[in-house]
Amino acid sequence: MLPRSRRIHRAEDFRVVLRGGSRASSRTVVVHAHQSGAAVPARAGFVVGRSVGGSVLRNRVTRQLRQLIVVHLDRLPAGTDVVVRALPPAAVSSGSDLKRDLDSGLRRVLAKLGHAPMTRSDQSQ
């Protein structure tokens, strides 16, 4: 479960990450990240639009992504906000495909922000 304090809620916070941060895309997701510089725990938000499917599919994809990101939040640098935007293929992808794409996106976007990349052992948990 992703605690409320670790979620991005405000539209302005989403806007800052999406417009001012770095991004990395894959077949199923686009990972956006922004370093605020504040000494607060890393937070995550999700954008799963209607192009992914109906409400049942969108909610399922959101739950899967939320479950996958929670293991990474403690490893992310303080003050990092991450927004994961699901693409239409996410609706028909397996959990392992979503995990692979999310891990890859996080690794690449953190490298763009100048942070040490996650190791394979970090991703396997």
N, C-alpha and C positions, 0 to 999 in steps of 0.2 A: 504494500500500500504506500502511496506517495503522500506524505504528510502535507497538510495545507500550507505550512510555512515554506515548503519546497516547490510550490506550484506558482506559475505565473498566471495572474488573473486579470490584471488591468490591461485594457486595450493599448494604452500608451506604452506599457512595458513590452508588449508584443511588437508594437511598431518600432521601438528602439532596436530590438534584436533583429527584426526582419530587414530593416533599412540600414542600420549602422554596423551590423556585425559581419562576420565571415560566413560563408556557406560552402557546403559540399553536397553534391547530389549523387543519387544512385537510381536504380530502376524503381524502387518502391518508396523511397523517402528523400526529402531534402532536409539536411541538418543545418540550422543556423545557430551561431553562437556569438555572444557579445560579452566582453569583459568590462564590468562596470568599475572595477577598482575598489569597490566597497568591501569591507571585511564581514560579509554575510555569506551564509552557505549557498552553494550552487542551487539554482532553481531550474525547473523545466516546464514547458508548455507545449501544447499540441494543437495543430491545425489539421482537421480532417474535414474537407469540404464535401459538398454534394456530389462532386465528380467521382468520389470514391464509391458511392452507392447510397442506398437507403439508410434510414436511421439505425436499423439493426446492424448493418455492416459497418457503418461509421463508428458506432459505439464499440463494436467488437475490435476493430482496428485500434481505437483509442486505448482500450483496456490492454491489448497486447503491447502496444508501445509504452504505456505507463509501466507495465510490469518489467519490460526490458530496460528502461532507462533508470529505474530505481537502483540497480546495482552499480551504475556508473556515477551517480551523484556524489557519493562520498569521496570519489577519486578525482573529481573535477576541482580545479583551483577555486578558492573562495572568490565570490563576486562574479562568477560565470553564470550567465543565463543562456539556456539552450531552448530553442523552439524546433520541434520536429514536425515537418509538414508532410503528410501522407499523400502519395500520388495514387492515381486510379489502380495501378497494378497491385497495390497493397491489399486490396480487398480479396484478391484471389491467391495471394502468396501465403506460403506456410510460415509458421512461427520462426523456423530456422532461417528462412530467407530474410524475414524482417530483422532478425537478430544480426545476421551477417551484414546487411546493408546499414543498419544503425551503427554497429561497431566500426565499420569502415568509414562512415560519415563522421562520426565523432573523432576518430583518429586523425582524419584529414583536416577537419575544421580546427582542432586543437593545435595541429602543426602550423596552420595559417596564423593562429593567434600567438604563436611563439612558445607554446608549452611542450614539454616532453611528451612524446607519443605514448599511448597506452601500450603495454606489452601484451603479448599473446596470453600470458597468465592472467592479466587483468580482465581480458575479454571472456575467458572461459568460465568465469564464475556466474 
